[in-house]
Every structure is written in structure tokens, then in C-alpha cells.
Amino acid sequence: MRDFGWNVFWQTGNIEAYLFSKEVDRLKAAEDAREEAPPEEGAETAEDEAQG
């Protein structure tokens, strides 16, 4: 998706396409950071809640 926005910007100079590609980058970085973060202490998982 980012490549699409970047290619549109590169070919047309459309600022909105550039901003779109940067937003996709930001969302991807936030998702990657959330996946790499260790679980918080005391946070119950769905499995723990089902058991008791």
C-alpha cells in the first residue's frame, strides 16, 4: 500500500499521495512496535479470563 502512494507521489508530485505513504509508514511502525513490546505485567489474557 505504501508503494502505491509513493509511486503516485513520485509520478505526479501529489502531496496527498506523499502524506498517505507517510501515514502508512507511521501505522506500520506502530504495529511493529506493538508486536515487539512484551506483555504488561498483571494484564490478563483471554485464556486466563476463560479459565477463571
PyMOL commands that place a pseudoatom at each C-alpha (Angstrom):
pseudoatom trace, name=CA, resn=MET, resi=1, chain=A, elem=C, hetatm=0, pos=[0.000, 0.000, 0.000]
pseudoatom trace, name=CA, resn=ARG, resi=2, chain=A, elem=C, hetatm=0, pos=[2.850, 2.348, 0.817]
pseudoatom trace, name=CA, resn=ASP, resi=3, chain=A, elem=C, hetatm=0, pos=[4.483, 1.690, -2.549]
pseudoatom trace, name=CA, resn=PHE, resi=4, chain=A, elem=C, hetatm=0, pos=[1.294, 2.688, -4.320]
pseudoatom trace, name=CA, resn=GLY, resi=5, chain=A, elem=C, hetatm=0, pos=[1.147, 6.036, -2.526]
pseudoatom trace, name=CA, resn=TRP, resi=6, chain=A, elem=C, hetatm=0, pos=[4.842, 6.644, -3.054]
pseudoatom trace, name=CA, resn=ASN, resi=7, chain=A, elem=C, hetatm=0, pos=[4.651, 5.814, -6.777]
pseudoatom trace, name=CA, resn=VAL, resi=8, chain=A, elem=C, hetatm=0, pos=[1.689, 8.150, -7.252]
pseudoatom trace, name=CA, resn=PHE, resi=9, chain=A, elem=C, hetatm=0, pos=[3.619, 10.911, -5.487]
pseudoatom trace, name=CA, resn=TRP, resi=10, chain=A, elem=C, hetatm=0, pos=[6.771, 10.214, -7.474]
pseudoatom trace, name=CA, resn=GLN, resi=11, chain=A, elem=C, hetatm=0, pos=[4.943, 10.331, -10.809]
pseudoatom trace, name=CA, resn=THR, resi=12, chain=A, elem=C, hetatm=0, pos=[2.553, 13.201, -10.098]
pseudoatom trace, name=CA, resn=GLY, resi=13, chain=A, elem=C, hetatm=0, pos=[4.009, 15.235, -7.251]
pseudoatom trace, name=CA, resn=ASN, resi=14, chain=A, elem=C, hetatm=0, pos=[0.667, 14.916, -5.442]
pseudoatom trace, name=CA, resn=ILE, resi=15, chain=A, elem=C, hetatm=0, pos=[1.271, 15.964, -1.839]
pseudoatom trace, name=CA, resn=GLU, resi=16, chain=A, elem=C, hetatm=0, pos=[-1.717, 13.963, -0.578]
pseudoatom trace, name=CA, resn=ALA, resi=17, chain=A, elem=C, hetatm=0, pos=[-0.171, 10.792, -2.016]
pseudoatom trace, name=CA, resn=TYR, resi=18, chain=A, elem=C, hetatm=0, pos=[3.070, 11.597, -0.168]
pseudoatom trace, name=CA, resn=LEU, resi=19, chain=A, elem=C, hetatm=0, pos=[1.211, 12.185, 3.095]
pseudoatom trace, name=CA, resn=PHE, resi=20, chain=A, elem=C, hetatm=0, pos=[-0.668, 8.918, 2.557]
pseudoatom trace, name=CA, resn=SER, resi=21, chain=A, elem=C, hetatm=0, pos=[2.585, 6.971, 2.161]
pseudoatom trace, name=CA, resn=LYS, resi=22, chain=A, elem=C, hetatm=0, pos=[3.998, 8.595, 5.310]
pseudoatom trace, name=CA, resn=GLU, resi=23, chain=A, elem=C, hetatm=0, pos=[0.848, 7.706, 7.271]
pseudoatom trace, name=CA, resn=VAL, resi=24, chain=A, elem=C, hetatm=0, pos=[1.123, 4.091, 6.115]
pseudoatom trace, name=CA, resn=ASP, resi=25, chain=A, elem=C, hetatm=0, pos=[4.761, 4.098, 7.310]
pseudoatom trace, name=CA, resn=ARG, resi=26, chain=A, elem=C, hetatm=0, pos=[3.712, 5.514, 10.690]
pseudoatom trace, name=CA, resn=LEU, resi=27, chain=A, elem=C, hetatm=0, pos=[0.963, 2.929, 11.154]
pseudoatom trace, name=CA, resn=LYS, resi=28, chain=A, elem=C, hetatm=0, pos=[3.305, 0.088, 10.167]
pseudoatom trace, name=CA, resn=ALA, resi=29, chain=A, elem=C, hetatm=0, pos=[5.938, 1.271, 12.662]
pseudoatom trace, name=CA, resn=ALA, resi=30, chain=A, elem=C, hetatm=0, pos=[3.326, 1.487, 15.433]
pseudoatom trace, name=CA, resn=GLU, resi=31, chain=A, elem=C, hetatm=0, pos=[2.091, -2.014, 14.625]
pseudoatom trace, name=CA, resn=ASP, resi=32, chain=A, elem=C, hetatm=0, pos=[5.644, -3.392, 14.636]
pseudoatom trace, name=CA, resn=ALA, resi=33, chain=A, elem=C, hetatm=0, pos=[6.381, -1.720, 17.983]
pseudoatom trace, name=CA, resn=ARG, resi=34, chain=A, elem=C, hetatm=0, pos=[3.182, -3.143, 19.489]
pseudoatom trace, name=CA, resn=GLU, resi=35, chain=A, elem=C, hetatm=0, pos=[4.101, -6.655, 18.327]
pseudoatom trace, name=CA, resn=GLU, resi=36, chain=A, elem=C, hetatm=0, pos=[7.630, -6.417, 19.759]
pseudoatom trace, name=CA, resn=ALA, resi=37, chain=A, elem=C, hetatm=0, pos=[6.574, -4.993, 23.132]
pseudoatom trace, name=CA, resn=PRO, resi=38, chain=A, elem=C, hetatm=0, pos=[6.491, -7.503, 25.975]
pseudoatom trace, name=CA, resn=PRO, resi=39, chain=A, elem=C, hetatm=0, pos=[3.087, -8.050, 27.589]
pseudoatom trace, name=CA, resn=GLU, resi=40, chain=A, elem=C, hetatm=0, pos=[2.373, -5.812, 30.551]
pseudoatom trace, name=CA, resn=GLU, resi=41, chain=A, elem=C, hetatm=0, pos=[2.558, -7.378, 33.991]
pseudoatom trace, name=CA, resn=GLY, resi=42, chain=A, elem=C, hetatm=0, pos=[-0.803, -8.044, 35.540]
pseudoatom trace, name=CA, resn=ALA, resi=43, chain=A, elem=C, hetatm=0, pos=[-2.579, -7.994, 32.196]
pseudoatom trace, name=CA, resn=GLU, resi=44, chain=A, elem=C, hetatm=0, pos=[-4.871, -10.977, 31.849]
pseudoatom trace, name=CA, resn=THR, resi=45, chain=A, elem=C, hetatm=0, pos=[-5.051, -12.797, 28.571]
pseudoatom trace, name=CA, resn=ALA, resi=46, chain=A, elem=C, hetatm=0, pos=[-8.263, -14.049, 27.033]
pseudoatom trace, name=CA, resn=GLU, resi=47, chain=A, elem=C, hetatm=0, pos=[-7.213, -17.588, 28.012]
pseudoatom trace, name=CA, resn=ASP, resi=48, chain=A, elem=C, hetatm=0, pos=[-6.787, -16.583, 31.678]
pseudoatom trace, name=CA, resn=GLU, resi=49, chain=A, elem=C, hetatm=0, pos=[-10.208, -14.941, 31.692]
pseudoatom trace, name=CA, resn=ALA, resi=50, chain=A, elem=C, hetatm=0, pos=[-11.856, -18.048, 30.246]
pseudoatom trace, name=CA, resn=GLN, resi=51, chain=A, elem=C, hetatm=0, pos=[-10.368, -20.247, 32.957]
pseudoatom trace, name=CA, resn=GLY, resi=52, chain=A, elem=C, hetatm=0, pos=[-11.453, -18.335, 35.894]
for i in range(1, 52): cmd.bond("trace and resi %d" % i, "trace and resi %d" % (i + 1))
show_as sticks, trace
zoom trace
